[in-house]
Amino acid sequence: MKKIALFGGTAQGRELALALQRAGMEVWVSVATGLGRDLQEEAAGSAIRVRTGRMDAGEMEKFLREGHFFAAVDATHPYAWEVSQNLRTACQGTNLPCYRLGREETPLPGCLLAEDTAKAARLCRELPGNILLATGAKELPVFCREPGLLERLYPRILPVPESLEACRREGVPPRRIIAMMGPFSHRLNLALMEQFAISVLVTKDGGEAGGMPEKLSAAREHGAKVVVIRRPLETGRVYTREEILGILSKEE
């Protein structure tokens, strides 16, 4: 039985892990957080083994070498550039093939594009009104420390202690914290924008899997400006779910 190491706590990754398991492979999923573990176990029960905890390139290489895997799959978020780089390095060190699961980019007409988080925060300084920060808690410090943003920031974060602690640490009042797990429908995005009088939406392009079309349509209906942090460039080939399934089903 082929043993596959799949990295990533995304919904896309969970779906692919289950498909690989149903195709007769032994699948181990590596996730960074307890939430990722819980979601994976909820999706597949005990059929798929889960390893929890962040790893650097050396730790990934040790995990892959000791696990005697047939191949690795990178199903991390499009913005998890460092994790992808570490995995690529680990696979080179173990001479394992690594298949990157791609995610289609979203057309962004009318959006303001920023090369990185810092540039997105500076863009927001020029835009009046309340800001819905839908990038996750990792980017929170950059926005909170940009002059003039903290008092009009409404971060939408995962409902986990680490994210709530990040908000507390940066001085975000509890009444402005939106702790919910996405992806979100058009109606819910719109309701949140109306409830908090949002003038600016800041987001990453998570594609359809990340609810990006629903965010954009709600912002258009509400009349909010949209600032999008660009994706890091993919440095190697990316594969579709069907391509990865086909390749791993055929390879011996």
C-alpha positions as CSV (number, residue, x, y, z in Angstrom):
1,M,0.0,0.0,0.0
2,K,1.4,3.4,-1.0
3,K,2.0,5.7,2.0
4,I,1.3,9.4,1.2
5,A,2.2,12.4,3.4
6,L,-0.2,15.3,2.8
7,F,0.7,18.7,4.2
8,G,-2.1,21.2,4.9
9,G,-5.1,21.9,7.0
10,T,-7.3,23.4,4.2
11,A,-10.7,22.1,3.1
12,Q,-9.1,21.3,-0.3
13,G,-6.5,19.2,1.5
14,R,-9.0,17.3,3.6
15,E,-11.0,16.4,0.4
16,L,-7.9,15.2,-1.4
17,A,-6.7,13.2,1.6
18,L,-10.0,11.4,1.8
19,A,-10.0,10.8,-2.0
20,L,-6.5,9.3,-1.8
21,Q,-7.5,7.1,1.1
22,R,-10.6,5.8,-0.8
23,A,-8.2,5.0,-3.7
24,G,-6.5,2.5,-1.5
25,M,-3.6,4.6,-0.1
26,E,-2.4,5.0,3.5
27,V,-2.6,8.8,4.1
28,W,-0.9,10.8,6.8
29,V,-1.9,14.4,7.1
30,S,0.4,17.0,8.7
31,V,-1.4,20.0,10.1
32,A,0.0,23.0,12.1
33,T,-2.8,23.4,14.7
34,G,-5.2,21.5,16.9
35,L,-8.1,23.0,14.9
36,G,-6.6,21.5,11.7
37,R,-6.4,18.2,13.4
38,D,-10.0,18.4,14.7
39,L,-11.3,19.3,11.2
40,Q,-9.4,16.5,9.6
41,E,-10.6,13.9,12.1
42,E,-14.1,15.2,11.7
43,A,-13.9,14.7,8.0
44,A,-12.3,11.2,8.0
45,G,-12.5,9.8,11.4
46,S,-9.7,7.3,12.1
47,A,-9.2,6.4,8.5
48,I,-6.5,9.0,8.1
49,R,-3.6,9.5,10.5
50,V,-2.9,13.1,11.6
51,R,0.3,14.7,12.7
52,T,-0.1,18.0,14.6
53,G,2.5,20.7,14.9
54,R,4.6,23.1,12.9
55,M,7.8,21.8,11.4
56,D,10.8,23.4,9.8
57,A,12.6,21.9,6.8
58,G,14.8,19.6,8.9
59,E,11.9,18.3,10.9
60,M,9.9,17.7,7.8
61,E,12.8,15.7,6.3
62,K,13.1,13.6,9.4
63,F,9.3,12.9,9.4
64,L,9.4,11.9,5.7
65,R,12.5,9.8,6.0
66,E,11.3,7.9,9.1
67,G,7.8,7.5,7.7
68,H,9.1,5.7,4.5
69,F,6.6,7.6,2.4
70,F,6.0,7.0,-1.3
71,A,5.3,10.7,-2.1
72,A,4.3,14.0,-0.5
73,V,1.5,16.4,-1.4
74,D,1.6,20.1,-0.7
75,A,-2.0,21.1,0.0
76,T,-1.2,24.1,2.1
77,H,-2.9,27.5,1.7
78,P,-1.7,29.6,-1.3
79,Y,-0.2,32.1,1.1
80,A,1.7,29.5,3.2
81,W,4.9,30.2,1.2
82,E,7.4,29.3,3.9
83,V,5.8,25.9,4.5
84,S,5.8,25.1,0.8
85,Q,9.5,26.1,0.6
86,N,10.4,23.9,3.6
87,L,8.5,21.0,2.2
88,R,10.2,21.3,-1.2
89,T,13.6,21.3,0.6
90,A,12.7,18.3,2.7
91,C,11.5,16.4,-0.3
92,Q,14.7,17.1,-2.2
93,G,16.6,15.9,0.9
94,T,14.7,12.6,0.9
95,N,14.5,12.2,-2.9
96,L,10.7,12.1,-2.7
97,P,8.3,13.5,-5.3
98,C,6.2,16.4,-4.1
99,Y,3.0,17.4,-5.8
100,R,1.7,20.9,-5.2
101,L,-2.2,21.1,-5.2
102,G,-3.1,24.3,-7.0
103,R,-6.0,26.7,-6.4
104,E,-7.4,28.9,-9.1
105,E,-6.9,32.6,-8.8
106,T,-9.9,34.9,-8.6
107,P,-10.5,37.7,-11.2
108,L,-10.0,41.0,-9.3
109,P,-11.5,43.8,-11.4
110,G,-11.9,47.0,-9.4
111,C,-9.9,45.7,-6.4
112,L,-6.8,47.5,-5.0
113,L,-3.9,45.1,-5.1
114,A,-1.0,45.1,-2.6
115,E,2.2,43.1,-3.0
116,D,2.4,42.3,0.7
117,T,0.7,42.9,4.1
118,A,2.6,46.1,4.9
119,K,1.6,47.7,1.6
120,A,-2.0,46.7,2.2
121,A,-1.9,48.4,5.6
122,R,-0.5,51.5,4.0
123,L,-3.2,51.5,1.4
124,C,-5.8,51.3,4.1
125,R,-4.5,54.6,5.6
126,E,-5.6,56.4,2.5
127,L,-9.2,54.9,2.6
128,P,-11.7,56.2,5.1
129,G,-14.1,54.2,7.2
130,N,-14.2,50.9,9.1
131,I,-12.0,48.1,7.9
132,L,-13.0,44.4,7.9
133,L,-9.7,42.5,8.1
134,A,-10.4,39.1,6.7
135,T,-6.8,37.9,6.4
136,G,-6.4,36.0,9.6
137,A,-4.7,36.8,12.9
138,K,-1.2,36.4,11.6
139,E,-1.3,39.7,9.7
140,L,-3.0,41.5,12.6
141,P,0.1,43.2,14.1
142,V,1.0,44.9,10.9
143,F,-2.4,46.5,10.6
144,C,-2.8,47.4,14.3
145,R,0.6,49.1,14.3
146,E,0.0,51.2,11.2
147,P,-0.9,54.7,12.4
148,G,-4.7,55.4,12.3
149,L,-5.9,51.9,11.6
150,L,-6.4,50.2,15.0
151,E,-9.4,52.3,16.0
152,R,-11.3,51.4,12.8
153,L,-10.3,47.8,12.5
154,Y,-12.7,44.8,12.7
155,P,-10.6,41.6,12.5
156,R,-12.4,38.4,11.4
157,I,-10.5,35.6,13.0
158,L,-10.8,31.9,13.8
159,P,-12.5,31.2,17.1
160,V,-9.5,29.7,18.7
161,P,-7.5,30.9,21.8
162,E,-4.4,31.8,19.8
163,S,-6.3,34.2,17.5
164,L,-8.2,35.8,20.4
165,E,-4.9,36.3,22.3
166,A,-3.4,38.0,19.2
167,C,-6.3,40.5,19.3
168,R,-5.9,41.1,23.0
169,R,-2.1,41.6,22.6
170,E,-2.6,44.2,19.9
171,G,-5.3,46.1,21.8
172,V,-8.4,45.2,19.7
173,P,-11.5,45.8,21.8
174,P,-13.6,42.6,22.2
175,R,-16.6,44.4,20.7
176,R,-14.8,44.7,17.4
177,I,-13.6,41.1,17.2
178,I,-15.5,38.8,14.8
179,A,-14.5,35.2,15.8
180,M,-16.0,32.9,13.2
181,M,-15.0,30.1,11.0
182,G,-15.4,30.4,7.2
183,P,-15.9,30.2,4.4
184,F,-18.8,32.6,4.5
185,S,-21.8,33.0,2.3
186,H,-22.6,36.2,0.4
187,R,-25.4,36.9,2.8
188,L,-23.3,36.5,5.9
189,N,-20.5,38.6,4.5
190,L,-23.0,41.3,3.6
191,A,-24.7,41.2,7.0
192,L,-21.3,41.7,8.7
193,M,-20.4,44.6,6.5
194,E,-23.8,46.2,7.2
195,Q,-23.7,45.5,11.0
196,F,-20.3,47.1,11.4
197,A,-20.6,49.8,8.7
198,I,-17.6,48.5,6.8
199,S,-16.1,50.7,4.1
200,V,-13.0,48.6,3.3
201,L,-12.5,44.8,3.0
202,V,-9.0,43.5,3.3
203,T,-8.5,39.9,2.2
204,K,-6.3,37.4,0.5
205,D,-7.3,35.6,-2.6
206,G,-8.2,32.2,-1.3
207,G,-10.1,31.4,-4.5
208,E,-13.4,29.6,-4.6
209,A,-12.4,27.2,-1.8
210,G,-11.7,30.2,0.5
211,G,-15.0,31.9,-0.3
212,M,-13.4,34.7,-2.3
213,P,-16.3,35.2,-4.8
214,E,-18.8,35.6,-1.9
215,K,-16.6,38.2,-0.3
216,L,-16.3,40.2,-3.5
217,S,-20.0,40.1,-4.3
218,A,-20.9,41.2,-0.8
219,A,-18.4,44.1,-1.0
220,R,-19.8,45.2,-4.3
221,E,-23.4,45.1,-3.1
222,H,-22.4,47.0,0.1
223,G,-20.2,49.5,-1.7
224,A,-17.0,48.7,0.1
225,K,-13.6,49.1,-1.3
226,V,-11.6,45.8,-1.5
227,V,-7.8,45.6,-0.8
228,V,-6.4,42.2,-1.9
229,I,-2.9,41.0,-0.8
230,R,-1.4,39.3,-3.8
231,R,-0.5,35.6,-3.7
232,P,3.1,34.6,-3.5
233,L,4.3,33.4,-6.9
234,E,4.3,29.6,-7.3
235,T,7.9,28.5,-8.2
236,G,7.1,25.1,-9.5
237,R,4.4,23.1,-11.3
238,V,1.0,22.9,-9.7
239,Y,-1.5,20.1,-10.1
240,T,-5.2,19.7,-10.0
241,R,-6.9,17.3,-7.6
242,E,-7.6,14.9,-10.4
243,E,-4.1,15.0,-11.7
244,I,-2.6,14.2,-8.3
245,L,-5.1,11.3,-7.9
246,G,-4.3,10.0,-11.3
247,I,-0.5,10.2,-10.9
248,L,-0.4,8.6,-7.5
249,S,-2.9,5.9,-8.5
250,K,-0.7,4.9,-11.5
251,E,2.8,5.3,-10.1
252,E,4.6,2.2,-8.6
